[in-house]
Amino acid sequence: MAYIYMDESWDLGFDFGKNRTSKYFVITFLISKNEKIPDLIMKKAFNWIKHKKVKMKWWVFHAFSHQDTTIQKVLNIATEYDINIMTLVLNKEKIYSLHSFEKHILYNIIVNKLLDAVINKNILFDKNDLIYFIASRRETSKTLNEQFINYLKNKHNNQPNIHFEIKTPYQSKWLQLVDTISFSIYQKYEHNNEIFYSIIKNKIKIEDRFFE
């Protein structure tokens, strides 16, 4: 049995005239064969956070709202455990001519591109492993969420051992952890800041560019 948890950093906006529009969009998978590992990581991190009296809203960890030292601590704890990271980085300026695609369709394509790479390279899974793929919810629309899951199911209908699901970070510490990791990879590409990335780089098994 194996677990793939997925989150992304920033958005698929193409209005580069806006200050908040990013150049890069990052999809990240966090993979382990032990579903208890992320709970252990985040429990250890939360204990450290409590000891340091770091403020947290609803005790859900979102990297963008924390100081560098706190993020670094979470990442250092994570590297003590058996986790694997896969990431796909999209330079949005390279596909600017394709921005007429609906964003949710482009998103589906990007996610499946990384999922294909993970499965086809067969780095971590045995042939008959039951795989749970859990994505962090990014859409408020039930219809778009269903379309996303159905898209992945259709693309992998010859692989009945993959179970697809959507959850929120409130429901899973896995998603809080992969959010932090994806944020760290995004900082490398968008801001040339490798402080966080350098901590986790040895855990990254796939780091690909999309449309390059």
SVG drawing of the C-alpha trace seen along z (x, -y; Angstrom):
<svg xmlns="http://www.w3.org/2000/svg" viewBox="-21 -45 42 52">
<polyline fill="none" stroke="black" stroke-width="0.4" points="0.0,0.0 1.2,-3.5 0.0,-7.0 0.4,-10.0 -0.7,-13.4 -0.7,-16.4 -0.8,-20.1 0.3,-23.1 1.8,-26.5 0.4,-29.7 -2.1,-29.8 -2.6,-29.5 -3.2,-33.2 -1.7,-34.7 -2.2,-38.4 1.5,-39.3 0.6,-42.9 -0.6,-42.2 1.9,-42.2 0.6,-39.1 0.7,-37.0 3.5,-34.5 5.9,-33.3 5.8,-29.8 3.2,-27.2 4.3,-24.2 2.6,-20.8 4.1,-18.6 3.5,-15.0 4.5,-13.6 4.7,-9.8 5.2,-7.2 4.2,-3.6 3.5,-4.4 0.4,-6.5 1.5,-7.2 4.6,-9.1 3.1,-12.5 1.2,-12.4 4.5,-11.7 6.2,-14.5 3.5,-17.1 3.0,-15.9 6.7,-16.5 6.6,-19.8 3.5,-21.0 5.2,-20.1 8.2,-22.2 5.8,-25.1 4.0,-24.9 7.3,-25.0 8.4,-28.0 4.9,-29.6 4.5,-30.2 1.0,-31.3 -1.1,-29.1 -4.6,-29.6 -6.8,-26.5 -3.6,-24.4 -3.4,-24.0 0.0,-24.6 0.2,-26.8 3.8,-27.7 3.1,-31.1 1.9,-32.3 5.0,-31.3 8.5,-32.6 11.5,-31.0 12.8,-29.3 9.5,-27.5 9.3,-26.3 12.9,-25.1 12.1,-23.2 9.2,-21.4 11.3,-20.5 14.2,-19.2 11.8,-17.0 10.3,-15.7 13.7,-14.6 14.2,-12.4 11.5,-10.0 11.0,-7.8 9.2,-10.2 9.7,-10.9 8.9,-14.0 8.0,-14.5 7.4,-17.9 6.5,-19.4 7.3,-23.1 5.4,-25.1 7.0,-28.3 3.8,-30.1 5.5,-32.6 6.6,-29.7 3.0,-28.7 1.5,-32.2 0.0,-31.5 -2.0,-28.6 -3.6,-30.7 -6.9,-30.4 -7.2,-27.0 -9.6,-26.9 -7.5,-26.9 -9.1,-23.8 -8.4,-21.8 -4.7,-22.9 -4.5,-22.0 -5.9,-18.5 -3.3,-18.0 -0.4,-19.1 -1.4,-16.9 -1.8,-13.9 1.6,-14.5 3.3,-14.2 1.2,-11.2 2.1,-9.4 5.8,-10.1 5.6,-8.7 3.8,-5.5 5.7,-4.9 9.1,-5.3 8.0,-2.7 10.4,-4.1 8.5,-3.5 5.6,-1.1 5.3,2.6 3.2,3.7 0.2,4.7 0.4,1.9 -2.9,0.3 -2.3,-3.4 -4.3,-6.2 -4.0,-9.5 -5.3,-12.4 -5.4,-15.9 -5.8,-19.1 -9.0,-20.8 -8.4,-23.9 -11.9,-24.4 -15.0,-25.4 -17.1,-24.0 -18.3,-20.5 -18.6,-20.0 -15.0,-21.0 -13.8,-18.7 -15.8,-15.9 -14.4,-16.6 -10.9,-16.6 -11.3,-13.2 -13.1,-11.8 -10.4,-13.0 -7.7,-11.2 -9.8,-8.0 -10.4,-8.0 -6.7,-8.5 -5.9,-5.6 -8.8,-3.3 -6.4,-0.5 -5.0,-0.8 -7.9,0.2 -5.6,0.2 -5.5,-3.6 -8.1,-5.3 -8.6,-9.0 -9.9,-11.4 -10.0,-15.2 -9.6,-16.5 -8.8,-19.8 -5.7,-20.5 -8.1,-20.6 -8.7,-16.9 -5.2,-15.7 -1.7,-16.5 -0.3,-15.0 -1.7,-17.9 -0.3,-20.4 3.1,-18.8 3.0,-18.7 1.8,-22.3 5.0,-23.3 7.1,-21.3 5.5,-22.7 5.9,-26.2 9.6,-25.5 10.1,-24.3 8.1,-27.3 10.5,-29.7 13.4,-28.3 12.0,-29.0 10.0,-32.1 12.4,-34.0 15.7,-32.2 15.5,-31.3 16.9,-27.8 17.0,-28.1 14.0,-25.7 14.7,-23.7 18.2,-22.8 16.8,-21.0 14.5,-18.6 16.4,-18.3 17.8,-14.8 14.2,-13.6 13.2,-14.8 13.0,-11.8 11.5,-13.6 11.8,-17.4 10.6,-18.1 9.7,-21.2 6.4,-21.3 6.4,-22.7 10.1,-23.2"/>
</svg>
